[in-house]
Amino acid sequence: MASRTPSAPSLAPAAAGGDRPATAGRPRRRLSVDERREQLIAVALELFSHRPPEEVSIDDIAAAAGASRPLVYHYFPGKQAIYEESLRRAGRELAARFEEPAEGPLSERLYRVMGRYLDFVQSHGPGFAALLRGGSVTASTNTSAVIDEVRQAAHDQILGHLALPSPSPGLRLTVRAWIANAEITSLEWLADRSVPLADLQLHLVQEFVAALTLTAAREPALAAELAGFFTDERPDGPTGRLVHDLAGLLAVPGLADALTALAAGPAADPAGPPASGPSVRPAAPDTD
């Protein structure tokens, strides 16, 4: 006689209180209100981390949590509410990844921070990509506020590492622009992952060093305050490797001479338009 095919798992209605029936031989422990809410948030965050939020349903969350659909609605009025709560939880975690002891060279501290940041991007890609690109149907004022809080935390942490008593508006703008660039770059990386993650980590840190150096070149007071920055850096660190690579460009035929000629020219007025070519005196009008 042919053997019977094992029956499918029972789809019987959930027991009273919303919990699924206990596994045979294993007593069921009813979760407290706080425990169940935390479980639903954790399960939802895991789902939102691997799929765009619009592709996750309340039924998906209930199934992953081993709960009933009515139980999920008992704790949250709808998917938007649980998504926003999950996002707040993730936002706090991401903001905490920018915290780093103020020890050692600045670029090496930032390198460790970016390692944690990119790990987060990699593990929470689809949901946050949809949100940051503005294409998610679940985006709202509340979700935008969470992202803004993360950006502000990153901004404050980086300025804290620079340890300047009064950061200039130009420096604050440089930091915010770099944070925005890190978001855009990491999202582009999620789309194709053609660059090794370690290379991207180093690249982003070196871009910050370059932006910081350019800002200091425009602000003499800032340059004086950052005098110890390069002194503390090490040859094998992100900044040392950047300087080594830039110095190597001087070996390119003709490039050193071109740069020297540019450096020897008169300094342009930063507030004025760039020169378009040699100055030509207008011809006097013909009075004949």
Summary of the structure (lengths in Angstrom):
residues: 288
radius of gyration: 27.9
end to end distance: 120.8
largest distance: 120.8
contacts: 702
relative contact order: 0.08
helix: 63%
strand: 1%
